[in-house]
Amino acid sequence: MSDARDGWVDESVQQTHGGHFYVLAAALADSEGCEPVRDALRALLPAKARRLHWRAETERQHIKIVETIAAATAAGSGLSGLVIVGAPVNPRRQERARRLCLERLLFELGLLGIKQVWAEARAPTLNRRDLSLVAALRKTGTVPHSLSYDFAKPAGAEAEPMLWIPDAVAGVVGTARKTGDRTLRDILGNTITEINLTLT
């Protein structure tokens, strides 16, 4: 295993009777040892599917995805997860919640020595907003200049299967928080670190 680890980031907004909360998840892995993980994830794709997407999968598929992630963490891939859970979220200000959670996530990833972060590509305007935030965080020293932030696609010819992991982890953490059912969360165990962030 090399010392170089990358991070892949995705998010989920969850609603409960008490309000909304924002889940921003990062999958962290040895950048030179990800291909077996990608292959294992691709093997789970249903026929004609372009990607794994947590909200579109069946409960049975959820179990397979989580077990595959758990197996990868135990196989020496260096795979782990970091999750920022922000609340409360004003539904009309989700981008603000995302920005605050992303700021905390990037700070934590900088402390962990992550050099490359890949976020799921969104609309060009929103991508530029992310890059502006990262530039501002570098200026203030919140994140190191050595941390690079780029975008990847979860589907299509250039699909990055590693993005399917934070999508799933965000779904697992969100479900556990929303329903209290920790069945899938417990499969991932302490390989996933959760940080609560109060959004004011």
Salt bridges, closest charged atoms under 4 A:
GLU11 OE2 - ARG98 NE 3.29
GLU35 OE1 - ARG38 NH1 3.17
GLU35 OE2 - ARG42 NH1 3.30
ASP39 OD1 - ARG42 NH1 2.94
GLU95 OE2 - ARG122 NH1 2.73
GLU95 OE1 - ARG129 NH1 3.78
GLU108 OE2 - ARG104 NE 2.78
GLU120 OE2 - ARG51 NH1 3.67
ASP130 OD1 - ARG98 NH1 2.60
ASP130 OD1 - ARG122 NH2 3.79
GLU160 OE1 - ARG38 NE 2.81
ASP167 OD1 - HIS53 NE2 3.95
ASP186 OD1 - ARG182 NE 3.22
GLU194 OE1 - ARG177 NH2 2.73
GLU194 OE2 - ARG185 NE 2.59
